[in-house]
Amino acid sequence: MSSEQQQQEQQQQEPNTTTTHNNEFNAIIGRLKTAAKSDQANFNAISAEELQERLRKSRQIGFNVQASLEIEQARKRQLVETFLKREMKLPNTEEEEEKEEEKEKAGEKVVLSPLEASLAAANDTNDNDAGGDEDNEISRLKKQLAASQLDARKSLQIAKKTRAMCDRMVEMLKESGVEQLEPPRSI
């Protein structure tokens, strides 16, 4: 075979490869859309009892996240006390907060998470449907579930930031030769 024939064969095979990849990609997108529709249909058909159970579990998770946040905040207070007693400079968290404030002042919109946006949209709609008391109960439970999940996620985000800051503070203390933290003050 000449080199020209080989090049022609390669050119003929390349579109087939691209077409195959596009078909696989489209098939995956189709499966994801079908799964999303199925999930939405299942959520729309959920019973009040199941929603109450999910809400109970969500509130328990929220309670656990809140407890973790309180532990991290107590750890942060203990670390701050240690820094202050040793007259050490605290890590720069103010700079990060100032950057966020500057972004807001500059006119940058604060982007809502999808969960926050859906919760805001649900709260804006009127629930005066003629669907009956059970539909109103289900609608109310769905809103409570969304709010519970949103609160837990926000608390989790704050706890993660607090933990990261505490870890930075511990590293700074170790670099300074401080291995033992000051005992927390009782309130």
N, C-alpha and C positions, 0 to 999 in steps of 0.2 A: 504494500500500500504506500502510496506517496504521501508526503506530508500534507498536501492540500486535501486529500481525502480524509486524513485523520482530523484535520481542523474542521472540516465540514461535519464530520460525525460528532465531534465535541460540541459544536454549535447547536446541533440538533438535540443533543442530550441535555444541554443546559436549560432550555425552556421546560423540558419535562421535569427536571429536578426542581425548578422554581415553582412550577404548577403543582407538583406533589407537595412541596412545603406549604404553599398557599392553601391547598385542600386540607392538609392536616391542621393548619392554623384555624381555618374556618370551622372545621369539625370540633375543635377544642372550644372555640367561642360558642358554637351552638350548644354544646353540652353544658357549658357554664350558664348560658341563658336559660336553658331548660331547668337546671338545678335551682337557679334563682327564682324562677316562676313557681317551681314546686315549693320552695321554702316560703315564698310569699303566700301561696295558697294555703299551706299548712298553718301559717301564722294567722291568716284571716279566718280560718275555720276553727280556731282554738276555742276550747270551752272555758267558761268562767272558773271552773274548779282548777283546770290546768294553769290558767293565768294566776290564780291565787297561789298555787304551789310555786310557780316560777318567781312570783313576787316575794314570797317568803324566803326562797333560796337567795334571791338577789339582795334582799335586805340583810340576810345573814352574811353574805359575802361583803356587803358594804360595811357591816359592823366590824368584820375582821380586818378590812382594809383600814378603817378608821382607827382601830386599836394599833395596827402597825404604824400608822402615821403618828399617833401619840407617843409610841415608843421611840420613833426616830426624832421627834421633837424634844423628848426628854434627853435623849443622847446628845442632841445639838446643844441644849441648855448646859449640860454637863461639860461639853467641850468648850463652849464659850466661857464658862466660869474658869476653866483651866487656863485658857488663853489670857483672860483678864488678870488672873492672879499672877501669872508669869510675865505680865506686861508685854505680851506678844501681839503682833498685828494680825487681825482676823483676815481670812481670805476675802477677796473682792467680790462680794455678791451684789453690792450696790451698783457696780458698773453694769452688770447684766440687767438689773432692774431699770437703770437709767436708759440703756439702749432700747429696751422695750417701750419705755415711755416716749422716747424720741421718735420711734417708729409710729406710734399712735399720734403724736403731735404733727408729724410730717404728713399725715393724711392717709397713711397706709391702713387699709381696712383690716380689722381683725377677722380672720377667717374662722367660721364656725366649723366644728367637726361635723361629719354627717349625722351623728347621733344628736348633737345639739340642734342642728338645722331641722331634723325631722321632729324633734320634741317641740321646737318653736312653732313649726307649721301645724302640728297637732293641736297645740294650745290656741292657735289663731282661728281654727275652724270652729264653726258652730256645731254643737251636738244636739240640735233640735230636730233630728231625724225622727220620722214616724216609725222607727224600727222597734219600738217597745222598750220596756225596762231592761230586758236582758242585754240588748245591744248597747244601751247606755252604760250598763254595769261593765260589760266587756271593754267598751271604749275607755271608761274610767280606769279600769285595771291596766290596760295597755299603756295609758299615759303614766300611771304610777310606776309601772315596770320600767318604762323608758327613763323616767326621772331618777329612779333608784339606781339604774345602771350608769346614768350620767354622773350622779353624785359619787358613786364608787370609783369611776374612772378618773374623775377630777382629784379625789383624795389619793388615789394610787399615783397619779402624776406628781402631786405635791410630795408624797412620801418618797418617791424615787429621787426627786431633786434634793430633798433634805438628806437622804442617805448619801447621795453623791457628794454633797457639801461636807457631811460628817466625815466621809472617807478622806476627802482632801485635807480636812483639819487634822485627822489622825496622822496622815502622812507628814504634814508640816510639824506636828509635835515629835514624831519619830526622828525627823531630820534634825530637830533641835535637841535631841537626846532625852526627851520626856517619854517615859514608857508607861507611867501610871497616871490616870486621870484623877482629878479632884473629885471627891465624893459629892453627889448632888445635895443641895440644901433641901431640907424639909420645909414645906410651906406651912 
